[in-house]
């Protein structure tokens, strides 16, 4: 006999469960419009199936646990001793809890499935009631337990085969991400230590997201390949040899009927709600909100100075040149070239070397007049901070890898407090994967050390009023940041080098945005040819670099040689004092791009890079369609673009040619072709403001984002009168263009203070 449990998907307008409002602190909203789409069938023997619209998408595989040096699996030495169900409730509502207690050798382990009456998600939990010893797997990339475990079987829905998007690797799951058909031969994901969340989808809207839900630093997934029978299992990472009493892990299956983007948004919204992650630190982060100068890998001055000059003088010269050109940099990023390194090139002492800054970091900070973003890497086992090396703090040192991990809150407190004297506002923790993978025994065998490491770091940043950027972060680090909101930004692709296509962050930005971490593309050159560069390369696509940086909502960081900046291109990003005029959420790859990549010839979608975002101003949304690369022609509608504007009449125009303005609707799509990285396509969708005469706001056309919440704080439409409430800098001039009865009208606004009101009807601004 099967118990059929119905899960409901709730929709708020076009959103699954969680509001998609960006960085605004709004909680989740819901309304019942999509019942009975997802069913969980639980059998008395503990097996289960996940059905979508009556079709089985996932079938359970045997549960297993490693205990006392041996694997124990259902159907073998793993004994099911108790099974029951209870009713309960929590913050998310009423639920039914299906409990299955197992005896694995000397250990008693509970598993359960928690099904909510009115929420679109299911929890799978493991709890080691008596703890366990001898649990280590044969390979650290495996897991020591498996619940849930799913058989990998080919599923053909009514329209297409089941596809998947699996994040994996570093840089917010970008480097090892995989897309394909969910089948024994098609599933090729990055599992183990570098695993990430997975979405399954049918190409018509239905989607599931599967991920851990707690103890992110101690869990993994594992694809067990056994001929034609493959299994996807979730559990504790394979290096753990002892599990403490009552230690538990949870995994989440989240459902949405509105596509991959909204499935991840709903999934992320639920987890943000669970952990209380606030957007305050993102909203207040200067290095996210303002233009900065960068010196990391790919930058002109990465391990390179001006001829016969120190880094100290080079940085001062960068600032002097920027002032001369009116480039309003508000901070400088200092990469790994400034501090002492020890064994295996790890950090020995995180202070400035005198050959780099002869007068010291404090001197440079005070004379530069700009705050600091500073890079750090993994710790060397000869670090001077460790007690074992004569220092003051507790470190775990590993001789086999030459690396170390701090385990002392006072260390982090002191390190960042000292750094505040030289202006540190954002601590950039790079090489997160190398630290986690490098200190192999402690971080892989202890289920709490990874959490302690990141939590201590974040606690110190919060105490010192700093934020953190993650670099080379795996998905586990990114999800752990649900608990540490001072982690405001993370790299979303590999290092920039002139000529590389690492600007392709449209897919990784979906994951980053779900966590409300601003994705960072990395630095860029604003001109193609920068003589004397160490890479011996040119940058073929400066415009794409700038557009991607702005649309990411993360840091915008030019890294040009002195005298080789394209000022007009850089200033398309921001206002006169460097405030980035950005959209309300990161630009992300549309579902049709994801479906096409995963399903191939089984789907007719967007063959290339098609990303969308929007600016929310009051109750209006101004859409942006960015296409840096496409093969063939693709026709996009407002729905395919993910714009929640169906109640408004829309017009769309190409950013560099207002003459292309045309109606934009489901019946009148935008046809896109001929877009390449060197000459990318960018289109703007704008809602009708007044009917008689028809008025559309095109915005500040010299900017990447012509209608940005940082510039336009509100729009007042009363009858046929239109007023814009603007923000700017004294003496700054902004030019706003409207279409009035199909005629272009541009009004110039010179700010006398930091605010102004533009009156379209009076054609004035004051």
Secondary structure, DSSP 4 states (H G I P E B T S, - for coil): -EEEEEEEEEEETTEESS---TTS-------EEEEEEEEEEEETTS-EEEEETTEEEEEE---EEEETTEEEETTTTEEEEEEEEEEEEETTEEEEEEEEEEEETTEEEEEEEEEESS-SEEEEEEEETT-EES---SSTTSBSEESSEEEE---B-SSSB-EEEEEESSTTTTTT-EEEESSTTT-----BTTEEEEEEE-SSS-EEEEEE-S-GGGEEEEEEEETTEEEEEEEEBTT--EE-TTEEEEEEEEEESS-HHHHHHHHHHHHHHHHT--SHHHHH-HHHHB-EE--STTSTTSS--STT--HHHHHHHHHHHHHHHT----EEEE-TTSEEE-GGG-EEEEEE-TTTSTT-HHHHHHHHT-EEEEEE-PEETT-TTBGGGT-SB-EEEETTTTEEEE--HHHHHHHHHHHGGGTEEEEEE--HHHHHHHSHHHHHH-TTHHHHHHHHHHHHHHHTT-EEEE-S--HHHHHHGGG-TTEEEEE-SSPP-TT--TT--TTHHHHHHHTT-EEE---B-SSS--TT-TT----S-HHHHHHHHHHTSS--EE-PPTT---HHHHGGGB-TT-BB---SS--EE-HHHHHHHHHGGG-----EEEEEEEEEETTEEEEEEEEEEESS-EEE-HHHHT-S-TTS-EEEEETTEEEEEEEESSSSPEEE---BTTB-EEEEEEEEEETTTTEEEEE-TTSSSSS-TTTEEEEEEETTEEEEEEE--TT-EEEEEEEETTEEEEEEEE-SSSEEEEETTTTEE-
